[in-house]
């Protein structure tokens, strides 16, 4: 059917390495297919790695225990924490390398 080829982001479109800085932490998101890893390096050099699962149907990523909505526009990947309070700024914009 034609419907399945709507504006869904196909798995594979996200493949790549994305970088961001958030609250002083350096973030690297590596995606392959519908999974990946998020490496966070804090100011003091401490490193944390989280597993990432991608759900293209719902445009969400599970990063560790958090559910994030994602949006890809050109080479910018925006992650927004769905559990955030209204006054939290948990939106992170990654740029594809």
N, C-alpha and C positions, 0 to 999 in steps of 0.2 A: 504494500500500500504506500501511497505517497506520504501519508501522515508521519511515518517514522523518520523521514528525512527533513523534519522541521528544523528549527534553529538550535537544536540540542548541540552542545559541544561534544564532538565525537571523542572517545577515548583515543589518546594519541596526540590530539591537538595541544595537550598540556605538557607533553614530554619536553624536558629540558631542566635547566638549572636557573633558579630565581634567587635574587639577593634582596635583602631589606635590612634597614636599621630601625629598631623599635625600642624606645626608652633606653637608649645606650647599648642595647644588645645587638650583636651582629647575627643575622639570620640567613641561613642558606637552605632553600627548599629544592630538593631534587626529586623529579617526578618521572616515572616510567610506567606507561600504561595507566592502570587505576590504583597504583600504589607508589609510595615514595618515602622519603625521610626528611625531617626538618631538623637541622642542626642549629642550636642556639649557642653562641659564645658570648658569655657575659663580660662586662667591663673588666672584671678581675681575672678573666681568662678561663673561668670555669665553663665546661662544655656539657651540653645536654642534648641528647638525640631522641626525637620522638618518631614513632612510626606514623605514616599517613596512609589513610584509605580514602579513595575518591569515589563518590557516587554521582556520576554525570547526570543521571536522570533527575535527581533532586538538586543538582548544582551545589552539593555540599562535600566537605572534606572532614574526615574524623582525624584530628591531630592529637595523638595521645588520648586523653579522655574528653577532649573538647570537640564540639561540632561547630564547624565554621562554614558559612556560606561563601562561595567563591564566584568571582567574575573575571573573565579574561577580556581585556580590551587592548588590542595590539600586542605590545610586549609587556603590558602591565597586568599583573595578577593581584586582585584585591581580595583579601580574606577578612571576613567580618564575623566576630564571635557571636553566635546566636543566643548565648546565655548572658550576654553582657547587660549591665544596667544602662539606662539611657544616658547617664552622665559619664560612663566609662568610655575611653577612647581605645577600643580594642580592635580598631580597623587597621590592618597592615597592608601597605602597598608594596608588592615585590616587583622588581624589574628583571626581565629575562636577560640572561647573560648573552 
